[in-house]
């Protein structure tokens, strides 16, 4: 897909994470007037197990895709869009402001009207994200009888040196077919709000987020995870804001799975949920570790696999504590220590702490050479002046 589409998807995912980053506690989605029959142990196990699998898949596939994207950008010399340390420090504050703003909106205005706007907004973003995700798959499965005709929409402004591209979009007939398929799924979600359509959009957002939102180095990841660790604890334990917004927000910013699937099939309505923030935020950190492993050109991906297992254990701990105490849990309370502590422990055992902290996806050009040249030129100039004075 074209760079404009990738930029739209990347910006959209950033907006989603700023709106609701977390809320990883499974809660009931619908609230019918009749009392719900308690879910069976089998149904609960199926729901939680499915959520764990759906959380792991975007991190795995998104991390692999992030390595490919990183190599592509390095080969083309394109400047990557990475999160800086300053961005990481401000992110929890921005996310808190956005979350509390949504909470006030739901309190002041009618929830139905707000969700109409959100549904239309996420319909467009979901179709774009899903089309970007399905494009390689559909291109590989497309029969030879369907020709791949390229198209190029170019709209420029000015002439000569002042010429500027306003629209520069390349696509093919296969991309159009992919967009049509994604639009059909989008209309299904728009009309029915079915949980399967919601999950397709949610998985697309999560995979694209892990793929395209890059942390440049380990320190930036530590700053981001540490800030969101306290963010999640405050908004879940300190207030009812996170849970209220998560239950009121009718948009594919969470993965859901019915606990009563066995009893009611695909029409089940008693949902458990997991916020996309609890997938994407640790996911971009784990993707950084995979790129670090890849940079070392070794057969084992020890940092990636060990942290992925730690994420899995942290997710199980979240579900266990929530099930025992019957209260919403901030998933990052368990995921952050697991994801941060594991690579530090591995690096300590392997004696690679300095190497881990020194790694950067895109090293910044340090003006050492310029400084040396300036110092040498100034010193040579001063020597010439001294020699003239001596004469």
Steps between C-alpha positions, in 0.01 A plus 500: 500500500605858446683708759192720545295200608773381736520847650122508548502162671794598722339828605168329559656239726680773696165670549340178618773441756475860623123466538494171687831340595426204720191391682606139471245362741239269357159643570146441381422696183121503479251584769157352417212554738490135593757346730774308330550136574848453652749362251615143536863424591547356153367817336723722714804285416422517127452879514819573694705252298380657175587849625853387591550344155360809327735718707809295411441484125521876428823525698660209314393600149536873566856453630601298193348763273679776693836336424416490129383863508817603684721332238299657218538849643874452553546375143311795352662750734160624612483666840298285736223636720614404850393596849746722682568507874305823526202341324518204736496729806202702380299205368340399836397863561345534154326164537365603841362827363336320207355229724354748748366711213315197364366429848359853524348472154319181597376666819379824337373384161288203405704188446306407186591818311867479592519138390342589164793730430754249630350220293534696177853610589622151584319354199729696266814432705414132541451447126837665424683302771340170397573563132866569579519178703322279245672642192801260495277200574247580229775580248657157560166319473371690197466270195699580188174559312455825693741750344703731722457835330696783665350846553663823609313806622727806492391851587771763519529867583740744333767443235873436483681532831180611671310190388340323793304173515162541666371153411739224392322169534586173328272196506388205288186304421596254774505784751151601387374145558663501844334833581161364392537195726602721793206731429258207513634409845473867596133516395437184701650667805315824428159333484527213747788593733572128506784394726680312218507813282616699803786255555605510133534877521665479842758247382573714193558807720721301739719339232546825311575680826775257603639511145511876446536661845873467565696563816849611404683357802455308823505806726206655314307177548575496872379861536178425308417181689581654838271797438212286377551265795392777740243631251318167487507448878363848573214495250386147589554485878478871581186584300224338298598700190678220311225243553223749420660608174584142400138390553352806327744524210344307210799477271751228404760616751476173692485128430192323629395139535169364635505297819166342407609385153435136586141573607397758237743455212593801286211701646654493848503832684687459831843625396847507649728764354864607470600856405725548199732714711591191702609334175659779297698672778687186615500386136707791368749437781524130414535590130798719593662199666447290187671770291782500757534121468494531122775763504734254674471249212468203733284192460313532830254780574545469875386851597189480283392151604571544871309831518214354295471217754514756782214695335299177480556430870412859590175475307412177679575670834267786408214264419561289811500798739194650333312171521592451867418854621210560256628850424640675194878477488756732336672251273814712474548453875604143420619535140748787548717333769497177299595665170759737649657264751550204266733662242695669779549165671600331174747780423645481851552123474655530153709803591336716233349782706714768334431357156125495565489861623730618219290351220305742280282419201596821329815652655492878500781672317725650763678820399839374616670533163374855452621598846842349433525676165400832654749455785781405264423789266489746790824365646673519163371854455633604839839345421520698177421821687769424758755429230418832326541689829834333559621609159 
